[in-house]
Amino acid sequence: MDYDLVVIGAGPTGLFAAYYAGFRGLSMAVVDSLPEPGGQVTAMYPEKMIYDVGGFAAVRGRDLVQGLVDQAAPWKPDYLLGRKAEKLESVEGGLELTLDGGDVLRAGAVLITAGIGEFTPRPLPAGDGWLGRGMVHFVPALAAHAGQHVVVVGGGDSAFDWCLALHPVAASVTLVHRRARFRAAESIVRQVRELGVRLVTDAEVARFVEAPDGSLAAVDVTVTGGADEQLRADAVVAALGFTADLGPIESWGLEIDHRAISVDSTMATARPRVYAAGDVAAYPGKVKLIATGFGEAATAVNNIAVALNPEAHLFPGHSSNVE
Ligand SMILES: Cc1cc2nc3c(=O)[nH]c(=O)nc-3n(C[C@H](O)[C@H](O)[C@H](O)COP(=O)(O)OP(=O)(O)OC[C@H]3O[C@@H](n4cnc5c(N)ncnc54)[C@H](O)[C@@H]3O)c2cc1C
């Protein structure tokens, strides 16, 4: 076997499961279709404060994710980011998981922490071919935009969050939205206006303008009922939201209802050696929260440890007893 455990999904639940698998002495890989760890937190609200994670009166999403990555780091998880889990087959003594591109991982057990599914950013048509060359869908490191002219496209919470977060580091931040009304909460729209961020409404990015060296120079914006304009841009944050889809996981022979996988009290699914935890796992009374996912990850991994080695204890002992 390549790994004792392969975790599908590097959201908060999968990251905590990686820590826990290391704590239980299991070798593990963590697969995620996003290029960054953190799941929904990284993709949708990295700058928001979270108030209901045990032990933190308030923690910024980005900091929580970093803390989870740091917590798992001593156990050296293999992160396979930007890779999608596509096919799951049972083989003698374990499972084979095929990733997009055809790589096959052999594992004793698989823990699915796929949340609400694989995220696909809603495309910005004018930005076709510019992803990674000036256009991003989310901002893993604010410092990368220090001193840049940034155009944020979108009218939801994420778009406004990015404006708030980027304003202190960027040379300028301009928001372009195709309507005059925003989906974002009024309070955050007010904060962004008060900062003096320019909001260009009833407007669409029509074209990315290339500099002589091939980098992004500007975007052409068409304004309904107003004058079209060109905005200087070193970076465009296309924050048009994400669609989420369980995709291939739906065909893995699991019990799935309303995009959630049925599990028992050990977090085992209907299929041997396959477990699920976090938002994707369902049982009566389930509450989808980060805190819930942490508990389920611990339950799943401890039960996996016993499934892989029947001599192992279900209760791992207290981490506070480990030197
Ligand atoms: C705006 C917003 C605010 C929120 N605020 C709070 C809050 O204050 N407190 C709180 O407790 N919860 C909050 N939540 C909910 C919380 O974010 C989720 O409960 C949590 O992220 C679930 O974690 P997870 O690891 O189970 O799944 P996710 O975070 O959804 O991560 C799942 C990961 O699996 C990956 N994946 C899926 N399918 C595949 C595949 N086939 N191959 C590879 N990778 C795959 C996805 O790319 C994703 O990264 C909020 C959610 C949103 C959207």
The ligand as an SDF file (V2000), in Angstrom:
LIG
                    3D

 53 58  0  0  0  0  0  0  0  0999 V2000
  -19.6710   31.9720    3.9170 C   0  0  0  0  0  0  0  0  0  0  0  0
  -19.5740   30.8320    4.9030 C   0  0  0  0  0  0  0  0  0  0  0  0
  -19.3930   31.1020    6.2370 C   0  0  0  0  0  0  0  0  0  0  0  0
  -19.2920   30.0390    7.1590 C   0  0  0  0  0  0  0  0  0  0  0  0
  -19.1060   30.3430    8.4920 N   0  0  0  0  0  0  0  0  0  0  0  0
  -18.9420   29.3210    9.3890 C   0  0  0  0  0  0  0  0  0  0  0  0
  -18.7370   29.5860   10.7800 C   0  0  0  0  0  0  0  0  0  0  0  0
  -18.6980   30.7450   11.2140 O   0  0  0  0  0  0  0  0  0  0  0  0
  -18.5750   28.5150   11.6180 N   0  0  0  0  0  0  0  0  0  0  0  0
  -18.6210   27.2140   11.1810 C   0  0  0  0  0  0  0  0  0  0  0  0
  -18.4500   26.2860   11.9930 O   0  0  0  0  0  0  0  0  0  0  0  0
  -18.8550   26.9400    9.8700 N   0  0  0  0  0  0  0  0  0  0  0  0
  -19.0060   27.9480    8.9800 C   0  0  0  0  0  0  0  0  0  0  0  0
  -19.2420   27.6660    7.6480 N   0  0  0  0  0  0  0  0  0  0  0  0
  -19.3210   26.2480    7.2510 C   0  0  0  0  0  0  0  0  0  0  0  0
  -17.9270   25.6160    7.2150 C   0  0  0  0  0  0  0  0  0  0  0  0
  -17.0890   26.3470    6.3330 O   0  0  0  0  0  0  0  0  0  0  0  0
  -18.0510   24.1560    6.7710 C   0  0  0  0  0  0  0  0  0  0  0  0
  -18.8290   23.4570    7.7260 O   0  0  0  0  0  0  0  0  0  0  0  0
  -16.6540   23.5360    6.6830 C   0  0  0  0  0  0  0  0  0  0  0  0
  -15.8530   24.1820    5.7180 O   0  0  0  0  0  0  0  0  0  0  0  0
  -16.7830   22.0400    6.3200 C   0  0  0  0  0  0  0  0  0  0  0  0
  -15.4810   21.5380    6.2420 O   0  0  0  0  0  0  0  0  0  0  0  0
  -15.1700   20.2180    5.4080 P   0  0  0  0  0  0  0  0  0  0  0  0
  -13.6970   20.0260    5.5300 O   0  0  0  0  0  0  0  0  0  0  0  0
  -16.0820   19.1460    5.8590 O   0  0  0  0  0  0  0  0  0  0  0  0
  -15.5610   20.5640    3.8930 O   0  0  0  0  0  0  0  0  0  0  0  0
  -15.0930   21.7270    2.9000 P   0  0  0  0  0  0  0  0  0  0  0  0
  -14.6000   22.9110    3.6400 O   0  0  0  0  0  0  0  0  0  0  0  0
  -16.2280   21.9020    1.9500 O   0  0  0  0  0  0  0  0  0  0  0  0
  -13.8430   21.0950    2.1280 O   0  0  0  0  0  0  0  0  0  0  0  0
  -14.0400   20.0260    1.2420 C   0  0  0  0  0  0  0  0  0  0  0  0
  -12.8900   19.9700    0.2510 C   0  0  0  0  0  0  0  0  0  0  0  0
  -13.0240   18.7710   -0.5370 O   0  0  0  0  0  0  0  0  0  0  0  0
  -12.5860   19.0310   -1.8430 C   0  0  0  0  0  0  0  0  0  0  0  0
  -13.1580   18.0360   -2.7490 N   0  0  0  0  0  0  0  0  0  0  0  0
  -14.4640   17.7230   -2.9370 C   0  0  0  0  0  0  0  0  0  0  0  0
  -14.6100   16.7320   -3.8340 N   0  0  0  0  0  0  0  0  0  0  0  0
  -13.3600   16.3860   -4.2310 C   0  0  0  0  0  0  0  0  0  0  0  0
  -12.8300   15.4340   -5.1410 C   0  0  0  0  0  0  0  0  0  0  0  0
  -13.6120   14.6010   -5.8470 N   0  0  0  0  0  0  0  0  0  0  0  0
  -11.4900   15.3860   -5.3100 N   0  0  0  0  0  0  0  0  0  0  0  0
  -10.6510   16.2280   -4.6200 C   0  0  0  0  0  0  0  0  0  0  0  0
  -11.0960   17.1400   -3.7330 N   0  0  0  0  0  0  0  0  0  0  0  0
  -12.4300   17.2290   -3.5400 C   0  0  0  0  0  0  0  0  0  0  0  0
  -13.1000   20.4490   -2.1150 C   0  0  0  0  0  0  0  0  0  0  0  0
  -12.3240   21.0670   -3.1390 O   0  0  0  0  0  0  0  0  0  0  0  0
  -12.8970   21.1200   -0.7450 C   0  0  0  0  0  0  0  0  0  0  0  0
  -11.6530   21.7900   -0.6710 O   0  0  0  0  0  0  0  0  0  0  0  0
  -19.3830   28.6960    6.7250 C   0  0  0  0  0  0  0  0  0  0  0  0
  -19.5550   28.4310    5.3620 C   0  0  0  0  0  0  0  0  0  0  0  0
  -19.6460   29.4740    4.4500 C   0  0  0  0  0  0  0  0  0  0  0  0
  -19.8280   29.1650    2.9780 C   0  0  0  0  0  0  0  0  0  0  0  0
  1  2  1  0
  2  3  1  0
  2 52  2  0
  3  4  2  0
  4  5  1  0
  4 50  1  0
  5  6  2  0
  6  7  1  0
  6 13  1  0
  7  8  2  0
  7  9  1  0
  9 10  1  0
 10 11  2  0
 10 12  1  0
 12 13  2  0
 13 14  1  0
 14 15  1  0
 14 50  1  0
 15 16  1  0
 16 17  1  0
 16 18  1  0
 18 19  1  0
 18 20  1  0
 20 21  1  0
 20 22  1  0
 22 23  1  0
 23 24  1  0
 24 25  2  0
 24 26  1  0
 24 27  1  0
 27 28  1  0
 28 29  2  0
 28 30  1  0
 28 31  1  0
 31 32  1  0
 32 33  1  0
 33 34  1  0
 33 48  1  0
 34 35  1  0
 35 36  1  0
 35 46  1  0
 36 37  1  0
 36 45  1  0
 37 38  2  0
 38 39  1  0
 39 40  1  0
 39 45  2  0
 40 41  1  0
 40 42  2  0
 42 43  1  0
 43 44  2  0
 44 45  1  0
 46 47  1  0
 46 48  1  0
 48 49  1  0
 50 51  2  0
 51 52  1  0
 52 53  1  0
M  END
$$$$
